[in-house]
Every structure is written in structure tokens, then in C-alpha cells.
Amino acid sequence: MNVRPKNYAWPEFYDHVVDVSQHAFSWPMIAKRLMLNRGWIPKWFNFVRSVSSEGFGRIAYHTKIRKLMDTNVLVRRFMEGDTTELPEFYARKIRGKLGPLWDMLPEGATMHDHHAYLKSQEPLPIMPLPLDPPPVIAEAAV
């Protein structure tokens, strides 16, 4: 991971993510959104989003990641930045999304070097600045 929560460890962060998601996609909140939306089409879309992979599915996914942090050392080490080795959980997920395109990926395509831009060019030489005093500015005419 190239970012980390500032005030939480990963497990605690995901506990909060799961809690917020469960609240946002609870039946009372779904009903509240239905009541506040005008028109049947927005109501229907909000309902479908809530009970599909965007709502309930997101809760399941975040819950799964949270459990993996306790049960899968490789996932936890990857999340903490202790290793850059992609855990099999994420590799399977990417492979499933790409399907037959997975075999076309070049070596290392599933990894991201967040310092690549620093390595992309030679560092510029440091040029000393002249330390001569600036020229005297003529006083403005009164």
C-alpha cells in the first residue's frame, strides 16, 4: 500500500469502514433515502444500488478484508507495507476481473512503484546561486 491511515492501524480503520458501511446501507437508511428521493426512477436506482454489490456487496468485501487482516499474515504484511509481494487473495481477484486478459499481462504489471517518478530521470545538478547583493534600486521620484 502506498498510503496509510494517519490515526488508525489497518484493523481499526477497517472496523470503522465496516461500521459506517453497515449504517449507510441499513434498512432504516435505505428507507430514508427512498422517502427523500423524488420520482420512482431515482428511488428505484437508490434501492437497487443499496442491495447490490455497491451496498451490501461492499459491506461483505470490507468485512472479508478485515477478517483477512487477522487470519492471513501476507495480507496484513502487504497492507502494512512490510512486503511488496502481492497476496494471493488480491492476485485471484485481479485474475477473476481480467479473465483471459490475465495471461497477457507483462511481468510485474500487478505491482505499482510509487517512487517510479523519482527514478524516471537523472537528478538535476544543483547550481550555486550568486550571493552578490542585489543592485541598488533608484529611489522613486517624489
N, C-alpha and C positions, 0 to 999 in steps of 0.2 A: 504494500500500500504506500502511496506517496503522500497521503495525508493522515493525520491522526486527530482524534478528538482532543481538544485542549484541556477540558476539565474532567474527563472521564476515562477510565480504562475501557477497552473494547466491550467486555461483557456488560458492564454497567450501561454503556452507551446503547447497546442493542436491547437491553431491558427497557430502556426509555423509548426506543423506537417501536418496540412491540406494544408497549402500553399506549402510546399515542395512536398507533395504527388501530389497535383494538377499540379505542374510544371513538376515533373518527369513523370507523366502519361498523359501529354497534347498531343494533336495530333502532334504538331511540334516535341516534344521529341520522340514520338513513331516512327515518320517518320525518324528522325535522327538515331535512333537505327537500324531501318530496313536498312538504307543505309550503316551503318558501319559494320553490320554483313556480314560475307561471307557465302554463301551457303543458300539454301532455307529452310533447316530444322531449323537452328538457327534463321533465320528471322521469320519463322512461329511460333516457340516457343515463341520468344520475343513478337510478336504481340498478340498471344493468352494470354500470361501472363498479358500483359498490359490491355487488355479489359475484363479480367475475374475478379474473386474475388480478385486476387492478386494485381491488379492495381486499376481499377475503384471501385471494392468492398472495397478495403482498404480505399479509399477516403471517400466512403459512411459511413464506420464504424467509422472512426476518426471524421467525421462531426457529426455523431449521438452522440458520446461520448461528443464532445464539446457542443452540444446543451443540453445534459442531465445535464451538469455541471451548466447550467443556469436555468433549469426547474425542476430538481429533487434534492432536498436537501439531500436525503440519498446517492445518488451517489457522490455528492460533498463532503459530510462529510466523506465518505469512502475513497475517493481519498486523502483528506487532512490528513487522519489518525486520525480524531476525533472520529471515531467509527470503530469497527471491525465487525459490523453487515453487512453481505453480502447483497447488494441491490438486489431487485427482478429482476432487469434488468440482472445482472450477473448470478443469480440463474437460470433464464429462459434460458439463453444462454448455461450454462453448462448442464442443463436438456435436452435441444434440441440436443446437441452434443452427450450426452451419451445414449439417447433414453431409452430403457428398463433397461439398466445398472444403471440408476439413483437410482432405488429402492434398489439396492444392496450396495450403499454407506453407510459406517458406520456413525454414528453421528459425526459431526464436520469435515468430510472429505473435505469439500469445503473451509475450513479455513487453513491458514498457520501461525504458530507461528514462527516468525523469530528469536526468542530468545530460541527456543527449545534446541539448542545445549548447551546453558548456564545452562539449567535446567536438563540436562541429567545425570549429575554426581555430586557427592559431591565435593565441592571445596577442593583443596589440601591444607593441612596445610602449613603455612608459617614457614619455618625452618630458624632460625637465622644463618647467616654466621659468621664464626670466623673472628675476627678483628685483629688477630695476624699479625705482619709484616711478609712478605714473607722471606723465608730463604735466606741468602746471597749467591749470585751466585759467584762461584770462578772466578776470573779473567782468561780470556783466556790466554793460554801460548803464549808468544811473539815469 
